[in-house]
Each structure stands twice: as C-alpha cells, then as structure tokens.
Amino acid sequence: MSPVMAVSAHNHKGECHKGVKQLVDSGLQRVPKKYILSPSERPATNMEEDPINVAKQNLQLPIIDFSDLLGPNRPQVLQNLAAACEGYGFFQLVNHGISDDVIRSMIGVVGRFFNLSFEERTRYMTEDMRAAVRYGTSFSQTKDSVFCWRDFLKLLCHPLPEFLPHWPPSPVDFRKVAATYAQETKHLFLMLMEAIVESLGIMEANEGEETLEKDNILKEMEDGSQVLVTNFYPPCPEPDLTLGMPPHSDYGFLTLLLQDEVEGLQIQFQEKWFTVQPINNAFVVNVGDHLEIYSNGKYKSVLHRVVVNSANSRTSVASLHSLPFNSTVRPSPKLVDETNPKRYADTDFETFLAHISTTETKRKDFLNSRKLTST
C-alpha cells in the first residue's frame, strides 16, 4: 500500500480545523470522526433506507423570468413571484441581466482561490464573525459538534470601498472580479425586492403612507448589508456519512445563489428532501428569515442543505442581502391587523450574533426564537 493510500481518519484528528480541502489534498481515504453525523442526520442514499426524507426525483422549482418583470407581463410575474415565495420559499431566476462573462469569471476566480496554497488561504482563518474577510470550515470551528464537509471564504461587501482593500489580493484578479459581481448582484437584489414588496400588496394603493413605506424599506436596502460567501465542497470518500451543509435557513431578506453544474443543493419541500437541478447561468433565489419576518409569515424561509459526492468537487457563491447591520427588522405594519396579528418580535443583527455565539446553527432555531405566535 502506498503512503497516500495508507492515510486514514485517525491521522487527521488534529487536522480538522484546517479544513476539508487540506484533508483531501493530504490524501485521506476515510471521513474523520469529527465529520460523521449521527445515523438519523445522515443523507439517505435511496428510498429503501429512508422513504420519508429522500425524493425520487429532482424538484422543478418555479422559474421567474426577470426580463418579464420589466415589461407588460409584470402583473402576472408578480403573481408567480408571490406563489413561489409562499409555496416554495425558492425559485430559479433566469434572464436576470448579469452577463455570462461576469458569472463565469466569478466561478473561475473562486475556484482559483481555493486552489491557492494552504498557507495563503488560511491567512484569513478567524472565528471573528465581524471580520471583513473570514476563511473557515464548517459553520463554527469552536461550537460545531460535527463539522460540515465545506470550506468557505466570506466577504463583507458594503460599503465596498471600505472592505475591498481587505479582500484577498490573490489571485491577481480576485478583487476586481468579486467587486464587479458584488455590485451587480446588489443591483439585482434591489430590483427583486421592489417586485417582492409589490407582490405582498403593500404598494397597490397610492396613499401617501403606503408609498412612504415602500420608499423607506427599499431606501434602507440601498445601504443594506451584503455578504458574499464562496463555498468549496471537495470530493468526499464517504459522502453518506456527512453533509456539505446541514439543514438551515438563511439570515437576511434574500440569498442569490450561483452554483456550478454539479448537483448538491437540496431543499425541504412537503417534508421531503429534493435536489435542485442547476440551470446554466441562473440564480437560485431563496427567502431568508428577515423576509419571513417582514412579510409577517406570508413568505417562508425554507430549510435547505448540501450533499456531497465522491467524484466531483462543487463550487457555489451565495450573495446574502438584508438591511444595514444596525437596522431593526420587523413585520410590515401593512400586513398586521386584528385578523393577522404580529407574529414575530422585532430583531437586529446584534440579537442574531448573540444567538449564534451561544449555540450551534441549526435549522430555523433563530427565527423560531423570534416567533410570538405558534402559527
């Protein structure tokens, strides 16, 4: 047996905090114990093993043609958007106006970043949740009882001139490509949110008060937070034992996810897990916890997870958007009345940080902690 083939999980007990890419690059052949989920949490591989939690086929998410939002079909697209946010919490966005070149460049430069030397990547490794740049593995290397089969690079993006000098200078085009991508996804988010606010019925009347609310929430979002999270999921020698990311919902209003052609994202729909089929150059858009709060529960953030495989690595880029970090998120007063009472407590970023600094990030725990009613 060659030295590489002899590598086992036992040799890597102290290496887990360096990330899964480093483990794979070192030649490991078994999943270290730190990454092995309990049997009830593992991704089942077939219907016979777990007929409740595994879908037989990929889920066809609603497809929203963004270009139709800009034309005479806007009323119908708004209805489709409302149905997607209410019934699925996810949709695929096509014809969004961000060029293929910008998308290809972003996926390419992210791949080249994760191919940098271990020493260069881990210059940015920190547990500081507020860091402008944060490289890591799993969710939290200090709190997670079981690690995720994922390495990530997280970038704060707004205001861009403040954070850009802190971003990695390598690869040489990283800052330029990522900055362009951040700016274009922020613009797309703002246009999407205008449509989503309209789809909630908040902007239907022309009364000054309602127009003021429209202007205020969208104005706040112009100066809102944006975080880019680039994810790398290396091939896994035993993919049935672990997950790239465990079931969770996203903090924020919307997440715009760009993924390569390798399947991995799964969402929970009608109590079953379905794989989301990648569409070339499309964004997978999902409702975040803040939009569920703002819509007073009409639009739902949905549990999703990432499975890994033994043959291929997978790369994705998530652009997460919300209000400024110092703003308060609350249900829209236009969606609260006697028959539909306020369902969520007001919240802010400090409350979220306090929550995740004391507990593992699981499912919709934070959102559930803000609920005022049981429905």
MOZI-V268424 format. One record per pair of residues at least 24 apart in sequence whose ideal C-beta (glycine too) atoms are under 8 Angstrom apart, sorted by sequence separation. I is the first residue (numbers start at 1). GAP is how many residues later the second one is. If there is no record, write none. Layout:
i->[I/I]
gap->[GAP/GAP]
//
This chain:
i->[3/5/9/132/193/194/325/62/131/157/193/227/258/259/345/62/257/344/345/61/64/66/68/155/225/256/257/344/345/62/63/64/66/67/158/190/193/256/257/343/344/61/62/63/64/65/66/124/157/224/256/257/343/61/62/63/64/65/66/67/121/255/342/343/61/63/66/132/190/233/254/255/341/121/189/190/221/254/273/275/288/290/341/343/133/254/255/269/290/132/133/254/268/288/132/133/253/267/268/294/296/250/252/267/268/293/294/295/296/114/189/251/252/253/254/267/268/293/294/295/298/250/251/252/253/266/293/294/114/249/250/251/252/265/266/290/296/113/186/249/265/266/295/296/185/253/265/266/264/110/264/124/182/264/296/123/264/182/296/297/181/262/296/297/296/120/178/262/264/250/262/265/293/249/262/264/292/249/262/116/249/260/293/113/116/248/249/259/260/247/248/259/260/113/247/248/259/113/196/247/258/259/112/245/246/257/258/193/245/257/258/303/113/193/244/245/257/258/303/109/112/192/243/244/256/257/243/244/255/256/301/109/189/243/244/255/109/158/189/243/255/256/158/242/254/255/301/158/189/254/105/109/158/188/239/250/252/253/108/109/156/157/239/251/252/253/156/157/239/244/250/252/253/106/156/157/185/239/251/105/106/155/236/238/154/155/233/235/236/237/154/155/234/235/236/293/105/106/154/155/231/233/235/289/292/105/153/154/235/152/153/217/235/289/293/102/103/152/235/289/297/102/152/234/151/152/233/150/151/232/233/289/102/150/232/233/150/151/231/232/149/231/149/230/231/98/230/231/98/149/230/231/229/230/228/229/98/149/228/97/228/229/96/227/228/21/25/149/192/226/227/148/149/150/226/148/149/150/188/196/200/225/226/22/146/148/225/21/148/224/225/148/200/224/225/93/200/224/225/18/21/221/224/225/221/223/251/19/221/19/196/220/224/18/220/41/139/220/38/37/36/35/85/34/35/34/35/248/35/81/85/248/249/81/217/247/248/249/251/114/246/247/248/19/20/78/82/113/19/31/77/81/82/114/249/18/213/17/78/79/110/213/16/74/78/111/213/66/69/110/17/210/225/66/66/69/20/193/20/20/21/189/202/16/20/19/189/200/202/186/201/202/185/200/186/200/181/182/181/107/106/107/103/150/148/149/93/90/89/103/88/88/100/92/94/90/96/92/94/96/94/93/92/93/92/93/92/93/91/92/90/91/45/90/43/44/90/43/89/90/42/89/42/42/43/42/114/41/85/37/111/31/36/37/41/58/110/31/35/36/37/61/85/30/31/35/110/29/30/59/107/28/37/24/31/59/85/89/107/21/23/24/31/89/106/86/89/90/20/21/85/86/89/20/85/86/88/90/59/61/85/145/20/58/59/63/140/143/144/55/57/58/59/60/143/53/54/55/58/59/52/53/54/55/58/63/52/53/55/140/64/139/140/139/43/61/130/129/129/129/43/43/43]
gap->[24/24/24/24/24/24/24/25/25/25/25/25/25/25/25/26/26/26/26/27/27/27/27/27/27/27/27/27/27/28/28/28/28/28/28/28/28/28/28/28/28/29/29/29/29/29/29/29/29/29/29/29/29/30/30/30/30/30/30/30/30/30/30/30/31/31/31/31/31/31/31/31/31/32/32/32/32/32/32/32/32/32/32/32/33/33/33/33/33/34/34/34/34/34/35/35/35/35/35/35/35/36/36/36/36/36/36/36/36/37/37/37/37/37/37/37/37/37/37/37/37/38/38/38/38/38/38/38/39/39/39/39/39/39/39/39/39/40/40/40/40/40/40/40/41/41/41/41/42/43/43/44/44/44/44/45/45/46/46/46/47/47/47/47/48/50/50/50/50/51/51/51/51/52/52/52/52/53/53/54/54/54/54/55/55/55/55/55/55/56/56/56/56/57/57/57/57/58/58/58/58/58/59/59/59/59/59/60/60/60/60/60/61/61/61/61/61/61/61/62/62/62/62/62/62/62/63/63/63/63/63/64/64/64/64/64/65/65/65/65/65/65/66/66/66/66/66/67/67/67/68/68/68/68/68/68/68/68/69/69/69/69/69/69/69/69/70/70/70/70/70/70/70/71/71/71/71/71/71/72/72/72/72/72/73/73/73/73/73/73/74/74/74/74/74/74/75/75/75/75/75/75/75/75/75/76/76/76/76/77/77/77/77/77/77/78/78/78/78/78/78/79/79/79/80/80/80/81/81/81/81/81/82/82/82/82/83/83/83/83/84/84/85/85/85/86/86/86/87/87/87/87/88/88/89/89/90/90/90/91/91/91/92/92/92/93/93/93/93/93/93/94/94/94/94/95/95/95/95/95/95/95/95/96/96/96/96/97/97/97/97/98/98/98/98/99/99/99/99/100/100/100/100/100/101/101/101/102/102/103/103/103/103/104/104/105/106/107/108/109/110/111/111/112/112/113/113/113/114/114/114/114/114/115/115/115/115/115/115/116/116/116/116/117/117/117/117/117/118/118/118/118/118/118/118/119/119/120/120/120/120/120/121/121/121/121/121/122/122/122/124/124/124/125/126/126/127/128/129/130/130/130/130/131/131/132/132/132/132/133/133/133/134/134/135/135/136/137/138/151/152/153/155/156/158/159/163/177/178/178/179/181/181/184/185/186/186/187/187/187/188/189/190/190/191/191/192/192/193/193/194/194/195/195/196/196/196/197/197/197/198/198/199/200/200/201/201/202/202/204/204/205/205/205/205/205/205/206/206/206/206/206/206/207/207/207/207/208/208/208/208/209/209/210/210/210/210/210/210/211/211/211/211/211/211/212/212/212/213/213/213/213/213/214/214/214/214/214/215/215/215/215/216/216/216/216/216/216/216/217/217/217/217/217/217/218/218/218/218/218/219/219/219/219/219/219/220/220/220/220/221/221/221/222/223/223/223/224/227/228/230/262/264]
//
